């Protein structure tokens, strides 16, 4: 490569993982959640960010993977996002590889299946981000992302 060519950002950026939780500031309809997901998936794909989001009408629990710089900018924006209250950084670290490389934003809404997952990795059968460790939060999100989509109701 000639000396004046810029380095490939994807090759030189160290991969990081960020896990955070927040409380939902105001009730969100299914349409609002769908719009949020569509916007996040587009923006994340553009920024080379992957991850997963769990939502139970009261809390968000999210893992994001990408360059440290991209994740820092996104987290700073989330701190000013009116849809979130009480943002809590659970974990931020360099990682060797992505756990959510298939998803710009996997999503799981709370239901009976997610309740069993929460119980497996924490003391509660409900999504309680304030009570989970970084390891448990990651395991919950990995298990939820692996769930098959619920069958459509006819």
Number of C-alpha atoms within 10 A of each C-alpha: 6 5 6 6 7 8 10 8 9 11 8 9 13 15 21 22 24 22 24 21 25 22 20 19 14 12 10 14 10 11 9 11 15 13 12 12 17 14 11 15 19 13 15 21 13 10 15 14 27 22 27 23 22 23 21 17 17 14 21 21 26 23 26 26 28 26 20 18 12 19 20 15 10 16 17 11 10 15 15 11 12 10 14 17 18 12 19 15 13 20 15 18 11 14 13 9 13 16 18 20 15 11 16 24 25 22 21 22 17 15 12 11 15 23 16 15 20 26 14 14 18 20 11 15 16 17 26 18 23 15 12 19 14 18 12 16 27 23 17 24 26 19 16 23 21 12 12 8 9 8 6 5 4 3
